[in-house]
């Protein structure tokens, strides 16, 4: 089945809206409501887990061997570690990101009394006071603090204003959508993936597209701390395709254009057959793609498998420059990824044995084991041996 046309304007619009909603891990109620509303607008029944992870099932030909897609709505952030005698806040990261990218960041501290704006600064922030010591300060979370925009000169002032250890801090995304198609922002990981899933679902709905099996549209809430899809999959799901960021950096093969298909991450290789199917769909539908291997990376697939889900997994990504920092992507990759999703969910099921959790060996898959036949170019056949 061919890819469907993607509404790029909707994709960009919904991504802007997602970025405008603070959602560091542990503070996802508002964004869960927004995504649930979007899904309901496509005619799907939406259910949330106790903590707010989202599931919506688009019926297909059979519920057996269902396919699942997942992206995560939670982002990086920070948390108050202590109230400091100087009236500022010691902070620790939510998720894994460098204090190098925290320096100068604006954000909101959510207290029980309401939100306070503030800035994460180095301990020595004034060049007029510290001169060259500003540049000599080490990089790390022990060397930054949050200056809140409130009258707080000491620890007691902070306590009276309602600040407490454990308060969650949302970091401003500062998005820019450029006419060139580039998008620069924090938290594109993985709000761009969420936007891609919603845009693909819009295309399928408007086309009235049929799928051979049920499609589970899943949105996890704690991927940045490693437990995203651990409690989202139902037993009828046979395969899980994760949409997340691909790291474009020296030594990587990811790209900000087209789809980047991950062959492996730090948790090991992804499913051979599912990854091959997605690659073949890119070829058949003229979708630009490249493959990559990620060394310091795990996604919702790892949390699902570790939690006991016996599913085939694959990871398809949009290339992100400076992941977990000031990230940059291109609309071309997002549109390509959404096109691949539409082609995949409509494609026939080849491994029908997967309709059941276990089955006899008959019908089990095959991987190539024979030596490849090497074609010798004509000019080489004519060469005389040395």
QUIUR-V307786 format. One line per field, one symbol per residue. phi: phi as a letter, one per 20 degrees, with the letter a starting at -180 (. if undefined). psi: psi as a letter, one per 30 degrees, with the letter a starting at -180 (. if undefined). Layout:
BEGIN
phi = ???
psi = ???
END
This chain:
BEGIN
phi = .ffdfdffffgffffgffffdfbfgnbdgffffffffffffeneedcdfgeofdccdefcfbffmgdcdbcdeecfabbfeaeegenddfccfdndbefgeefnfeaceedfepeceacecffddeffedlffgeefferffdcbdeeebfcdbfffffffofcgogedeegflfcdeffofcdafmfecffffffffffffffffemfdcfcgdeedcecbffdncgefcdeefefdbcdedbedeeagnddfbfcmedeeeacfeofeggffffffffffffdldfbbdbcdedbbcffffffffofecfcbcdcdfcemgmceecccggffffffffgffffeffeedfgffdgcaffgnffcdfcfffeeeeggfffefeff
psi = klllkkjeeeeeeeeeeeffjkhlkfigeeeeeeeeeeeefggkkkkklefgkkkkkjkaekfkhlkkkklkflllalkkelklfgglkkllkjajlkfeffkfkllkkjlffakkllkkllejfjefefbffeffklklffgllkjkilijfleeeeeefgklkfkkkkkkehkkjlfffkkkllgfjhfeeeeeeeeeeeeeeefhkkkflkkjjkjlghefgggdgfhfklffkfkjkkjakkjjlkflgllfkakjkkflaffaklkeeeeeeeeeeeefghkkllllkkeiklafeeeeeefgjilkkljklkkkkhkgbjlklkfeeeeeeeeeeeeefflljeiffffkelllfkfllkkkflkkkkkkkefeffkkk.
END
